[in-house]
Amino acid sequence: MISSVISWFEKQAFGVCTYLGNKLGIKSNTVRMYFIYLSFFTAGSPIILYFVFAFMLENKNHFKPFKSKRTSVWDL
C-alpha cells in the first residue's frame, strides 16, 4: 500500500528528488529532506529551484541536442 502511494507521488511530483538522488548517488528521501529543511531556513527559496529542475526534467529532450558530441566544426 505505501509503496504504491510513493510511486504515485513520484510520478505526480515530477521526479526531481529521485533524479537528483540517482545522479548524486544518495537516497531520494535524503534529497527531499534537504529541500524541506532548506525551505524552512531560507523562507521557501529552494522551491524555486525545485520548479526550475522540474521544468528542465520535463523538457530535457529539448536540451539534449546542445550536448551532442561533434567530431568537427563542419558536422552540423
N, CA, C and O atoms as a CHARMM CRD file, in Angstrom:
* protein
*
  304
    1    1 MET  N      0.82600  -1.18900   0.00000 PROA 1      0.00000
    2    1 MET  CA     0.00000   0.00000   0.00000 PROA 1      0.00000
    3    1 MET  C      0.87100   1.25300   0.00000 PROA 1      0.00000
    4    1 MET  O      0.65600   2.15600  -0.80800 PROA 1      0.00000
    5    2 ILE  N      1.83200   1.31300   0.88100 PROA 2      0.00000
    6    2 ILE  CA     2.68100   2.50400   0.99000 PROA 2      0.00000
    7    2 ILE  C      3.54600   2.65900  -0.24600 PROA 2      0.00000
    8    2 ILE  O      3.73100   3.77700  -0.72700 PROA 2      0.00000
    9    3 SER  N      4.08100   1.56500  -0.77500 PROA 3      0.00000
   10    3 SER  CA     4.92600   1.67200  -1.96100 PROA 3      0.00000
   11    3 SER  C      4.13700   2.16000  -3.17000 PROA 3      0.00000
   12    3 SER  O      4.68300   2.87200  -4.01200 PROA 3      0.00000
   13    4 SER  N      2.85600   1.78700  -3.27100 PROA 4      0.00000
   14    4 SER  CA     2.05100   2.28200  -4.39200 PROA 4      0.00000
   15    4 SER  C      1.77500   3.77000  -4.24600 PROA 4      0.00000
   16    4 SER  O      1.69900   4.48400  -5.24700 PROA 4      0.00000
   17    5 VAL  N      1.62400   4.24800  -3.01800 PROA 5      0.00000
   18    5 VAL  CA     1.42500   5.67600  -2.78300 PROA 5      0.00000
   19    5 VAL  C      2.70000   6.43400  -3.12300 PROA 5      0.00000
   20    5 VAL  O      2.63600   7.50900  -3.72000 PROA 5      0.00000
   21    6 ILE  N      3.85000   5.89600  -2.75700 PROA 6      0.00000
   22    6 ILE  CA     5.11500   6.54900  -3.05800 PROA 6      0.00000
   23    6 ILE  C      5.35400   6.59000  -4.55600 PROA 6      0.00000
   24    6 ILE  O      5.76500   7.62700  -5.07700 PROA 6      0.00000
   25    7 SER  N      5.11100   5.50300  -5.26000 PROA 7      0.00000
   26    7 SER  CA     5.32500   5.51400  -6.70400 PROA 7      0.00000
   27    7 SER  C      4.34900   6.46500  -7.38600 PROA 7      0.00000
   28    7 SER  O      4.72400   7.11500  -8.36300 PROA 7      0.00000
   29    8 TRP  N      3.11000   6.57100  -6.90500 PROA 8      0.00000
   30    8 TRP  CA     2.16500   7.52500  -7.46200 PROA 8      0.00000
   31    8 TRP  C      2.65200   8.94600  -7.23100 PROA 8      0.00000
   32    8 TRP  O      2.58800   9.78300  -8.13000 PROA 8      0.00000
   33    9 PHE  N      3.13900   9.21700  -6.02900 PROA 9      0.00000
   34    9 PHE  CA     3.62500  10.56000  -5.71000 PROA 9      0.00000
   35    9 PHE  C      4.83700  10.92100  -6.55300 PROA 9      0.00000
   36    9 PHE  O      4.96200  12.06100  -7.00000 PROA 9      0.00000
   37   10 GLU  N      5.72700   9.96800  -6.77300 PROA 10     0.00000
   38   10 GLU  CA     6.90400  10.21400  -7.61100 PROA 10     0.00000
   39   10 GLU  C      6.49700  10.58500  -9.02700 PROA 10     0.00000
   40   10 GLU  O      7.09700  11.47500  -9.63100 PROA 10     0.00000
   41   11 LYS  N      5.49400   9.92000  -9.55800 PROA 11     0.00000
   42   11 LYS  CA     5.05500  10.21800 -10.91800 PROA 11     0.00000
   43   11 LYS  C      4.37000  11.57600 -10.99800 PROA 11     0.00000
   44   11 LYS  O      4.46800  12.26400 -12.01400 PROA 11     0.00000
   45   12 GLN  N      3.67800  11.96300  -9.93100 PROA 12     0.00000
   46   12 GLN  CA     2.94100  13.22100  -9.94100 PROA 12     0.00000
   47   12 GLN  C      3.81300  14.42200  -9.57300 PROA 12     0.00000
   48   12 GLN  O      3.48500  15.55200  -9.93500 PROA 12     0.00000
   49   13 ALA  N      4.89900  14.19900  -8.87300 PROA 13     0.00000
   50   13 ALA  CA     5.72200  15.30300  -8.36800 PROA 13     0.00000
   51   13 ALA  C      6.98200  15.50400  -9.20100 PROA 13     0.00000
   52   13 ALA  O      8.01800  15.89600  -8.66500 PROA 13     0.00000
   53   14 PHE  N      6.91000  15.24700 -10.47600 PROA 14     0.00000
   54   14 PHE  CA     7.96900  15.49900 -11.44700 PROA 14     0.00000
   55   14 PHE  C      9.19600  14.60400 -11.29900 PROA 14     0.00000
   56   14 PHE  O      9.98500  14.52700 -12.24100 PROA 14     0.00000
   57   15 GLY  N      9.40100  13.93500 -10.18900 PROA 15     0.00000
   58   15 GLY  CA    10.55000  13.06400 -10.01000 PROA 15     0.00000
   59   15 GLY  C     11.86300  13.79300  -9.83800 PROA 15     0.00000
   60   15 GLY  O     12.92200  13.22800 -10.11300 PROA 15     0.00000
   61   16 VAL  N     11.81800  15.03100  -9.39300 PROA 16     0.00000
   62   16 VAL  CA    13.03200  15.83800  -9.25200 PROA 16     0.00000
   63   16 VAL  C     13.95800  15.25900  -8.19000 PROA 16     0.00000
   64   16 VAL  O     15.15500  15.10500  -8.42900 PROA 16     0.00000
   65   17 CYS  N     13.42100  14.94400  -7.03900 PROA 17     0.00000
   66   17 CYS  CA    14.26000  14.42500  -5.95100 PROA 17     0.00000
   67   17 CYS  C     14.84500  13.06200  -6.30100 PROA 17     0.00000
   68   17 CYS  O     15.99200  12.77200  -5.96000 PROA 17     0.00000
   69   18 THR  N     14.06900  12.22900  -6.97600 PROA 18     0.00000
   70   18 THR  CA    14.57200  10.92700  -7.38800 PROA 18     0.00000
   71   18 THR  C     15.68300  11.08400  -8.42000 PROA 18     0.00000
   72   18 THR  O     16.69800  10.39100  -8.34800 PROA 18     0.00000
   73   19 TYR  N     15.50000  11.98000  -9.36900 PROA 19     0.00000
   74   19 TYR  CA    16.51400  12.21200 -10.39500 PROA 19     0.00000
   75   19 TYR  C     17.81200  12.73600  -9.76300 PROA 19     0.00000
   76   19 TYR  O     18.90100  12.26000 -10.08200 PROA 19     0.00000
   77   20 LEU  N     17.68400  13.71500  -8.87100 PROA 20     0.00000
   78   20 LEU  CA    18.88200  14.25400  -8.21900 PROA 20     0.00000
   79   20 LEU  C     19.55400  13.20600  -7.33300 PROA 20     0.00000
   80   20 LEU  O     20.78100  13.12600  -7.27900 PROA 20     0.00000
   81   21 GLY  N     18.74700  12.40700  -6.64200 PROA 21     0.00000
   82   21 GLY  CA    19.30100  11.35100  -5.81200 PROA 21     0.00000
   83   21 GLY  C     20.06200  10.32200  -6.61400 PROA 21     0.00000
   84   21 GLY  O     21.12900   9.87400  -6.19600 PROA 21     0.00000
   85   22 ASN  N     19.52700   9.94000  -7.76500 PROA 22     0.00000
   86   22 ASN  CA    20.21400   8.97700  -8.62700 PROA 22     0.00000
   87   22 ASN  C     21.49900   9.55600  -9.18600 PROA 22     0.00000
   88   22 ASN  O     22.51100   8.85800  -9.25000 PROA 22     0.00000
   89   23 LYS  N     21.48100  10.81500  -9.59000 PROA 23     0.00000
   90   23 LYS  CA    22.67900  11.44800 -10.14000 PROA 23     0.00000
   91   23 LYS  C     23.76200  11.63600  -9.08700 PROA 23     0.00000
   92   23 LYS  O     24.94900  11.50300  -9.38500 PROA 23     0.00000
   93   24 LEU  N     23.35700  11.94700  -7.84600 PROA 24     0.00000
   94   24 LEU  CA    24.32500  12.16800  -6.77400 PROA 24     0.00000
   95   24 LEU  C     24.69000  10.89600  -6.02700 PROA 24     0.00000
   96   24 LEU  O     25.64200  10.89100  -5.24700 PROA 24     0.00000
   97   25 GLY  N     23.94900   9.82100  -6.25300 PROA 25     0.00000
   98   25 GLY  CA    24.23400   8.55500  -5.59600 PROA 25     0.00000
   99   25 GLY  C     23.77200   8.48600  -4.14800 PROA 25     0.00000
  100   25 GLY  O     24.35800   7.77100  -3.33600 PROA 25     0.00000
  101   26 ILE  N     22.71600   9.23400  -3.82600 PROA 26     0.00000
  102   26 ILE  CA    22.15100   9.19600  -2.46900 PROA 26     0.00000
  103   26 ILE  C     20.66000   8.88700  -2.57500 PROA 26     0.00000
  104   26 ILE  O     20.08900   8.91700  -3.66500 PROA 26     0.00000
  105   27 LYS  N     20.03900   8.59200  -1.44600 PROA 27     0.00000
  106   27 LYS  CA    18.62000   8.25000  -1.42900 PROA 27     0.00000
  107   27 LYS  C     17.77700   9.48400  -1.75900 PROA 27     0.00000
  108   27 LYS  O     18.12200  10.61000  -1.40200 PROA 27     0.00000
  109   28 SER  N     16.67700   9.24000  -2.44100 PROA 28     0.00000
  110   28 SER  CA    15.79400  10.35200  -2.79300 PROA 28     0.00000
  111   28 SER  C     15.12300  10.94900  -1.55700 PROA 28     0.00000
  112   28 SER  O     14.79900  12.13600  -1.54000 PROA 28     0.00000
  113   29 ASN  N     14.91600  10.13700  -0.53200 PROA 29     0.00000
  114   29 ASN  CA    14.34700  10.66800   0.71800 PROA 29     0.00000
  115   29 ASN  C     15.27500  11.69300   1.35700 PROA 29     0.00000
  116   29 ASN  O     14.81100  12.67100   1.94200 PROA 29     0.00000
  117   30 THR  N     16.57100  11.47800   1.25000 PROA 30     0.00000
  118   30 THR  CA    17.54400  12.42800   1.78500 PROA 30     0.00000
  119   30 THR  C     17.46200  13.75200   1.03400 PROA 30     0.00000
  120   30 THR  O     17.51000  14.82000   1.64300 PROA 30     0.00000
  121   31 VAL  N     17.33900  13.68000  -0.27100 PROA 31     0.00000
  122   31 VAL  CA    17.21400  14.89900  -1.07000 PROA 31     0.00000
  123   31 VAL  C     15.93700  15.64300  -0.70100 PROA 31     0.00000
  124   31 VAL  O     15.94100  16.86800  -0.58300 PROA 31     0.00000
  125   32 ARG  N     14.84300  14.90500  -0.51700 PROA 32     0.00000
  126   32 ARG  CA    13.57500  15.53600  -0.11800 PROA 32     0.00000
  127   32 ARG  C     13.70500  16.23700   1.23000 PROA 32     0.00000
  128   32 ARG  O     13.21300  17.35000   1.41300 PROA 32     0.00000
  129   33 MET  N     14.36500  15.57700   2.16200 PROA 33     0.00000
  130   33 MET  CA    14.52600  16.18100   3.48200 PROA 33     0.00000
  131   33 MET  C     15.36600  17.45800   3.40100 PROA 33     0.00000
  132   33 MET  O     15.07100  18.43300   4.09200 PROA 33     0.00000
  133   34 TYR  N     16.41400  17.46300   2.55900 PROA 34     0.00000
  134   34 TYR  CA    17.20700  18.68200   2.38500 PROA 34     0.00000
  135   34 TYR  C     16.36800  19.80400   1.79100 PROA 34     0.00000
  136   34 TYR  O     16.49300  20.95500   2.20800 PROA 34     0.00000
  137   35 PHE  N     15.52100  19.48500   0.82800 PROA 35     0.00000
  138   35 PHE  CA    14.63500  20.50100   0.26600 PROA 35     0.00000
  139   35 PHE  C     13.70100  21.06100   1.33600 PROA 35     0.00000
  140   35 PHE  O     13.48700  22.27100   1.40800 PROA 35     0.00000
  141   36 ILE  N     13.14900  20.18100   2.16200 PROA 36     0.00000
  142   36 ILE  CA    12.22600  20.62900   3.20600 PROA 36     0.00000
  143   36 ILE  C     12.94900  21.49600   4.22500 PROA 36     0.00000
  144   36 ILE  O     12.46500  22.57700   4.56000 PROA 36     0.00000
  145   37 TYR  N     14.09600  21.04900   4.72600 PROA 37     0.00000
  146   37 TYR  CA    14.83700  21.82100   5.72300 PROA 37     0.00000
  147   37 TYR  C     15.30300  23.15700   5.16200 PROA 37     0.00000
  148   37 TYR  O     15.19000  24.18300   5.83400 PROA 37     0.00000
  149   38 LEU  N     15.82200  23.15600   3.94600 PROA 38     0.00000
  150   38 LEU  CA    16.26700  24.41100   3.34400 PROA 38     0.00000
  151   38 LEU  C     15.10100  25.35900   3.09100 PROA 38     0.00000
  152   38 LEU  O     15.26200  26.57600   3.17100 PROA 38     0.00000
  153   39 SER  N     13.94000  24.81200   2.78800 PROA 39     0.00000
  154   39 SER  CA    12.77000  25.67200   2.58900 PROA 39     0.00000
  155   39 SER  C     12.36500  26.36800   3.87800 PROA 39     0.00000
  156   39 SER  O     11.94700  27.52600   3.85000 PROA 39     0.00000
  157   40 PHE  N     12.48100  25.68500   4.99800 PROA 40     0.00000
  158   40 PHE  CA    12.15600  26.31800   6.27300 PROA 40     0.00000
  159   40 PHE  C     13.18300  27.38300   6.65000 PROA 40     0.00000
  160   40 PHE  O     12.81900  28.46400   7.11400 PROA 40     0.00000
  161   41 PHE  N     14.46000  27.07900   6.45100 PROA 41     0.00000
  162   41 PHE  CA    15.51100  28.00100   6.87300 PROA 41     0.00000
  163   41 PHE  C     15.67000  29.20200   5.94300 PROA 41     0.00000
  164   41 PHE  O     16.12100  30.26200   6.37900 PROA 41     0.00000
  165   42 THR  N     15.31000  29.05300   4.67900 PROA 42     0.00000
  166   42 THR  CA    15.52600  30.13500   3.72100 PROA 42     0.00000
  167   42 THR  C     14.22200  30.72000   3.20300 PROA 42     0.00000
  168   42 THR  O     14.20900  31.35700   2.15000 PROA 42     0.00000
  169   43 ALA  N     13.15900  30.52100   3.90400 PROA 43     0.00000
  170   43 ALA  CA    11.83500  31.09000   3.58300 PROA 43     0.00000
  171   43 ALA  C     11.32900  30.65900   2.21200 PROA 43     0.00000
  172   43 ALA  O     10.70400  31.45300   1.50800 PROA 43     0.00000
  173   44 GLY  N     11.59000  29.41900   1.82600 PROA 44     0.00000
  174   44 GLY  CA    10.98300  28.86000   0.62700 PROA 44     0.00000
  175   44 GLY  C     11.73200  29.04500  -0.67200 PROA 44     0.00000
  176   44 GLY  O     11.19700  28.68800  -1.72200 PROA 44     0.00000
  177   45 SER  N     12.93000  29.57700  -0.66500 PROA 45     0.00000
  178   45 SER  CA    13.64900  29.78600  -1.93000 PROA 45     0.00000
  179   45 SER  C     14.03700  28.49200  -2.64900 PROA 45     0.00000
  180   45 SER  O     14.11800  28.52500  -3.87700 PROA 45     0.00000
  181   46 PRO  N     14.28300  27.35100  -1.98800 PROA 46     0.00000
  182   46 PRO  CA    14.55800  26.11600  -2.74200 PROA 46     0.00000
  183   46 PRO  C     13.37000  25.63300  -3.56900 PROA 46     0.00000
  184   46 PRO  O     13.54000  24.81700  -4.47600 PROA 46     0.00000
  185   47 ILE  N     12.18800  26.12100  -3.27000 PROA 47     0.00000
  186   47 ILE  CA    11.02700  25.74000  -4.07100 PROA 47     0.00000
  187   47 ILE  C     11.18000  26.26500  -5.49400 PROA 47     0.00000
  188   47 ILE  O     10.75000  25.61800  -6.44900 PROA 47     0.00000
  189   48 ILE  N     11.79300  27.43800  -5.63000 PROA 48     0.00000
  190   48 ILE  CA    12.05900  27.98900  -6.96100 PROA 48     0.00000
  191   48 ILE  C     13.01200  27.06700  -7.71400 PROA 48     0.00000
  192   48 ILE  O     12.79800  26.77500  -8.89000 PROA 48     0.00000
  193   49 LEU  N     14.06700  26.60900  -7.03600 PROA 49     0.00000
  194   49 LEU  CA    14.99900  25.67200  -7.66300 PROA 49     0.00000
  195   49 LEU  C     14.30200  24.37000  -8.05300 PROA 49     0.00000
  196   49 LEU  O     14.58400  23.79300  -9.10300 PROA 49     0.00000
  197   50 TYR  N     13.39100  23.91800  -7.19700 PROA 50     0.00000
  198   50 TYR  CA    12.64500  22.69300  -7.49800 PROA 50     0.00000
  199   50 TYR  C     11.86200  22.84600  -8.79400 PROA 50     0.00000
  200   50 TYR  O     11.86500  21.94500  -9.63400 PROA 50     0.00000
  201   51 PHE  N     11.19300  23.97900  -8.96100 PROA 51     0.00000
  202   51 PHE  CA    10.41400  24.19200 -10.17700 PROA 51     0.00000
  203   51 PHE  C     11.30700  24.36400 -11.40500 PROA 51     0.00000
  204   51 PHE  O     10.92100  23.96700 -12.50500 PROA 51     0.00000
  205   52 VAL  N     12.48800  24.94600 -11.23400 PROA 52     0.00000
  206   52 VAL  CA    13.43200  25.04300 -12.34700 PROA 52     0.00000
  207   52 VAL  C     13.89300  23.64700 -12.76000 PROA 52     0.00000
  208   52 VAL  O     13.93700  23.33100 -13.94900 PROA 52     0.00000
  209   53 PHE  N     14.23800  22.80900 -11.77300 PROA 53     0.00000
  210   53 PHE  CA    14.63900  21.42900 -12.07400 PROA 53     0.00000
  211   53 PHE  C     13.49200  20.65800 -12.71900 PROA 53     0.00000
  212   53 PHE  O     13.70800  19.87700 -13.64500 PROA 53     0.00000
  213   54 ALA  N     12.26700  20.87800 -12.22700 PROA 54     0.00000
  214   54 ALA  CA    11.10900  20.19500 -12.80500 PROA 54     0.00000
  215   54 ALA  C     10.92000  20.60500 -14.26100 PROA 54     0.00000
  216   54 ALA  O     10.63200  19.76100 -15.10900 PROA 54     0.00000
  217   55 PHE  N     11.07900  21.88700 -14.55600 PROA 55     0.00000
  218   55 PHE  CA    10.96400  22.35600 -15.93800 PROA 55     0.00000
  219   55 PHE  C     12.02800  21.71600 -16.81500 PROA 55     0.00000
  220   55 PHE  O     11.74400  21.29200 -17.93600 PROA 55     0.00000
  221   56 MET  N     13.25800  21.64600 -16.30200 PROA 56     0.00000
  222   56 MET  CA    14.34500  21.06200 -17.08200 PROA 56     0.00000
  223   56 MET  C     14.12900  19.57200 -17.31100 PROA 56     0.00000
  224   56 MET  O     14.43300  19.06200 -18.39000 PROA 56     0.00000
  225   57 LEU  N     13.60800  18.86800 -16.31000 PROA 57     0.00000
  226   57 LEU  CA    13.35200  17.43700 -16.48200 PROA 57     0.00000
  227   57 LEU  C     12.21200  17.18000 -17.46200 PROA 57     0.00000
  228   57 LEU  O     12.26600  16.23500 -18.24900 PROA 57     0.00000
  229   58 GLU  N     11.19000  18.01400 -17.41400 PROA 58     0.00000
  230   58 GLU  CA    10.06500  17.83500 -18.33400 PROA 58     0.00000
  231   58 GLU  C     10.47400  18.13000 -19.77100 PROA 58     0.00000
  232   58 GLU  O      9.89700  17.57400 -20.70600 PROA 58     0.00000
  233   59 ASN  N     11.45900  18.99700 -19.95400 PROA 59     0.00000
  234   59 ASN  CA    11.87000  19.41100 -21.29100 PROA 59     0.00000
  235   59 ASN  C     13.29800  19.00200 -21.61000 PROA 59     0.00000
  236   59 ASN  O     13.95300  19.65300 -22.42400 PROA 59     0.00000
  237   60 LYS  N     13.79400  17.94500 -20.99100 PROA 60     0.00000
  238   60 LYS  CA    15.19600  17.57400 -21.18100 PROA 60     0.00000
  239   60 LYS  C     15.50200  17.10600 -22.59800 PROA 60     0.00000
  240   60 LYS  O     16.65600  17.16500 -23.02300 PROA 60     0.00000
  241   61 ASN  N     14.50400  16.64500 -23.33600 PROA 61     0.00000
  242   61 ASN  CA    14.77200  16.24900 -24.71500 PROA 61     0.00000
  243   61 ASN  C     15.07600  17.46600 -25.59300 PROA 61     0.00000
  244   61 ASN  O     15.69800  17.32300 -26.64500 PROA 61     0.00000
  245   62 HSD  N     14.64800  18.64900 -25.17800 PROA 62     0.00000
  246   62 HSD  CA    14.97800  19.86800 -25.92000 PROA 62     0.00000
  247   62 HSD  C     16.38200  20.36000 -25.60600 PROA 62     0.00000
  248   62 HSD  O     16.97800  21.07300 -26.41300 PROA 62     0.00000
  249   63 PHE  N     16.92100  19.99300 -24.44800 PROA 63     0.00000
  250   63 PHE  CA    18.25900  20.42300 -24.05600 PROA 63     0.00000
  251   63 PHE  C     19.34400  19.47100 -24.55700 PROA 63     0.00000
  252   63 PHE  O     20.50900  19.86400 -24.62400 PROA 63     0.00000
  253   64 LYS  N     18.99900  18.24100 -24.90800 PROA 64     0.00000
  254   64 LYS  CA    19.98900  17.25300 -25.32000 PROA 64     0.00000
  255   64 LYS  C     20.72700  17.58600 -26.60800 PROA 64     0.00000
  256   64 LYS  O     21.91600  17.27700 -26.69800 PROA 64     0.00000
  257   65 PRO  N     20.09700  18.20100 -27.61800 PROA 65     0.00000
  258   65 PRO  CA    20.86000  18.48700 -28.83900 PROA 65     0.00000
  259   65 PRO  C     22.07300  19.37700 -28.60700 PROA 65     0.00000
  260   65 PRO  O     23.02200  19.33800 -29.38900 PROA 65     0.00000
  261   66 PHE  N     22.05800  20.17100 -27.55600 PROA 66     0.00000
  262   66 PHE  CA    23.18600  21.04300 -27.27400 PROA 66     0.00000
  263   66 PHE  C     24.36200  20.29000 -26.68200 PROA 66     0.00000
  264   66 PHE  O     25.48100  20.80400 -26.66800 PROA 66     0.00000
  265   67 LYS  N     24.13000  19.08700 -26.19700 PROA 67     0.00000
  266   67 LYS  CA    25.18600  18.29400 -25.58600 PROA 67     0.00000
  267   67 LYS  C     25.75300  17.25700 -26.54900 PROA 67     0.00000
  268   67 LYS  O     26.51800  16.38700 -26.13200 PROA 67     0.00000
  269   68 SER  N     25.39500  17.33100 -27.81500 PROA 68     0.00000
  270   68 SER  CA    25.86600  16.32300 -28.75800 PROA 68     0.00000
  271   68 SER  C     27.36100  16.47700 -29.00000 PROA 68     0.00000
  272   68 SER  O     27.89100  17.58900 -28.99300 PROA 68     0.00000
  273   69 LYS  N     28.02600  15.36400 -29.21100 PROA 69     0.00000
  274   69 LYS  CA    29.46400  15.37100 -29.46200 PROA 69     0.00000
  275   69 LYS  C     29.69600  15.47200 -30.96200 PROA 69     0.00000
  276   69 LYS  O     29.28700  14.59800 -31.72700 PROA 69     0.00000
  277   70 ARG  N     30.33200  16.50900 -31.35600 PROA 70     0.00000
  278   70 ARG  CA    30.66300  16.68900 -32.76000 PROA 70     0.00000
  279   70 ARG  C     32.12400  16.36200 -32.96800 PROA 70     0.00000
  280   70 ARG  O     32.97200  16.71200 -32.14700 PROA 70     0.00000
  281   71 THR  N     32.41400  15.69800 -34.05200 PROA 71     0.00000
  282   71 THR  CA    33.79500  15.34500 -34.32400 PROA 71     0.00000
  283   71 THR  C     34.55000  16.50400 -34.95100 PROA 71     0.00000
  284   71 THR  O     35.76900  16.59700 -34.80800 PROA 71     0.00000
  285   72 SER  N     33.83500  17.39700 -35.65000 PROA 72     0.00000
  286   72 SER  CA    34.49600  18.57700 -36.20700 PROA 72     0.00000
  287   72 SER  C     33.50200  19.71600 -36.28300 PROA 72     0.00000
  288   72 SER  O     32.31500  19.53400 -36.01000 PROA 72     0.00000
  289   73 VAL  N     33.97100  20.85800 -36.64400 PROA 73     0.00000
  290   73 VAL  CA    33.12200  22.03800 -36.74300 PROA 73     0.00000
  291   73 VAL  C     32.12300  21.88200 -37.88800 PROA 73     0.00000
  292   73 VAL  O     31.02800  22.44300 -37.83600 PROA 73     0.00000
  293   74 TRP  N     32.48800  21.13100 -38.91100 PROA 74     0.00000
  294   74 TRP  CA    31.66000  21.00600 -40.10100 PROA 74     0.00000
  295   74 TRP  C     30.50000  20.03300 -39.92600 PROA 74     0.00000
  296   74 TRP  O     29.65200  19.94400 -40.81400 PROA 74     0.00000
  297   75 ASP  N     30.42700  19.30000 -38.81400 PROA 75     0.00000
  298   75 ASP  CA    29.33900  18.35200 -38.58000 PROA 75     0.00000
  299   75 ASP  C     28.17200  19.04900 -37.89400 PROA 75     0.00000
  300   75 ASP  O     27.99400  18.91800 -36.68300 PROA 75     0.00000
  301   76 LEU  N     27.40100  19.76700 -38.63700 PROA 76     0.00000
  302   76 LEU  CA    26.24400  20.44700 -38.07800 PROA 76     0.00000
  303   76 LEU  C     25.03000  19.74300 -38.49600 PROA 76     0.00000
  304   76 LEU  O     23.92500  20.14800 -38.13400 PROA 76     0.00000
